[in-house]
Amino acid sequence: MNKIVVTGATGLLGRALVKVLSQSNTVIGTGFSRAAPPIEQLDLHDQAAITTFLDTHRPNILVHAAAERKPDICENDHQATIALNVQAAKFLATLCKDRHIQFVLISTDYVFNGQAAPYIEDAATSPVNFYGESKVQAEQAVLAVSSQHTVVRVPVLYGEVEYLAESAVTIIAEQVIKNPHSEHDHWAIRYPTHVEDIALTLNDLFFQPPEMQAGTFHISNNQSMTKYEMAVYIAKVLGLNSQDLVALPEPSQTAARPYNCALKDTRLKSIGIAHHRDFATAIANVLNKHTL
Ligand SMILES: NC(=O)c1ccc[n+]([C@@H]2O[C@H](COP(=O)([O-])OP(=O)(O)OC[C@H]3O[C@@H](n4cnc5c(N)ncnc54)[C@H](OP(=O)(O)O)[C@@H]3O)[C@@H](O)[C@H]2O)c1
């Protein structure tokens, strides 16, 4: 049985990682402002606290899901973004190498510019915003610390949320409920992926021999859609009229976004690991569980 530490365990992906990985491993989750038992509070800017934490718990795997992942926030504060997304990741990766702990960095499809999809795992990176840039720097730093470490790129995520605005997908439900004439991006192609599919995939990967876990992996659903198309699905699930929703043909956000970052999961396919679910059914389940 693996002993796994999950950073960012109070976040969207981290909560699903703790839930799924706990079924067949010992898991210790860490968070920061939202940490409450059994999740331990660990400030990833506090190097002494991180070292004590790892030497106390002595895991054999660490999944690093904590990050600042909102592009507009990253664009406005480069220093804080580098401190959390790059420096903390590099420090953790270094401690893990010294202690023979498998280190897994969660990264993003935003390391690509979206002009040459689909992307295989060793395609050249080319971020269009500072969030993507910080993740490229984190990936390079982590793999420079050890080529045996793991980088896992994922696309836009959804799953059980604490509030609808918590994920870029469920916030669409809030917009659709509030305004039948709400406007939605119909330019960027996205591949919304359920956080539990990421967790199930990692769980399977951790049963592979260590050399098979090294390097970069892509995990992604393969249903492509724009945010406008997600809004139409969501309106249907909620029993709302989608006719008046407005499709925006141009990008509308502050920080630049890539057009289409389809991630090809060639490495996972080659070892027979795949967990995918239908978007319409899964988003219905997420919204049904949530009090709207
Ligand atoms: N969400 C997406 O659509 C998406 C898409 C592609 C890639 N990703 C990547 O997937 C990973 C997980 O994303 P997510 O959506 O789950 O993020 P999230 O919901 O925003 O959660 C961020 C996590 O980071 C923790 N954190 C922030 N500052 C910290 C600090 N100083 N010390 C310790 N922990 C700190 C937060 O803890 P508190 O909340 O307790 O403060 C929280 O647990 C990230 O690496 C992200 O870049 C996400």
The ligand as an ORCA input file, in Angstrom:
! r2SCAN-3c Opt
* xyz 0 1
  N      -9.080     23.784    -12.036
  C      -8.729     23.642    -13.301
  O      -9.576     23.812    -14.212
  C      -7.322     23.248    -13.657
  C      -6.988     23.098    -15.004
  C      -5.689     22.702    -15.350
  C      -4.732     22.483    -14.363
  N      -5.084     22.660    -13.056
  C      -4.052     22.431    -12.041
  O      -4.543     21.460    -11.138
  C      -4.038     21.715     -9.819
  C      -5.194     21.764     -8.842
  O      -6.055     22.835     -9.226
  P      -7.393     23.136     -8.422
  O      -8.388     23.621     -9.396
  O      -7.738     21.989     -7.532
  O      -6.915     24.371     -7.537
  P      -7.747     25.133     -6.399
  O      -9.105     24.557     -6.259
  O      -7.612     26.595     -6.714
  O      -6.931     24.806     -5.083
  C      -5.672     25.369     -4.857
  C      -5.069     24.681     -3.661
  O      -3.785     25.274     -3.385
  C      -3.714     25.509     -1.974
  N      -2.794     26.608     -1.681
  C      -2.806     27.857     -2.154
  N      -1.802     28.574     -1.584
  C      -1.154     27.741     -0.734
  C      -0.037     27.879      0.144
  N       0.648     29.032      0.286
  N       0.334     26.803      0.890
  C      -0.327     25.641      0.783
  N      -1.368     25.432     -0.039
  C      -1.781     26.482     -0.790
  C      -5.130     25.869     -1.598
  O      -5.314     25.750     -0.193
  P      -6.454     26.618      0.593
  O      -7.613     26.763     -0.345
  O      -6.742     25.770      1.803
  O      -5.812     27.927      0.923
  C      -5.919     24.831     -2.387
  O      -5.943     23.597     -1.714
  C      -3.227     23.009     -9.923
  O      -1.876     22.699    -10.067
  C      -3.743     23.649    -11.192
  O      -2.773     24.466    -11.791
  C      -6.345     23.038    -12.684
*
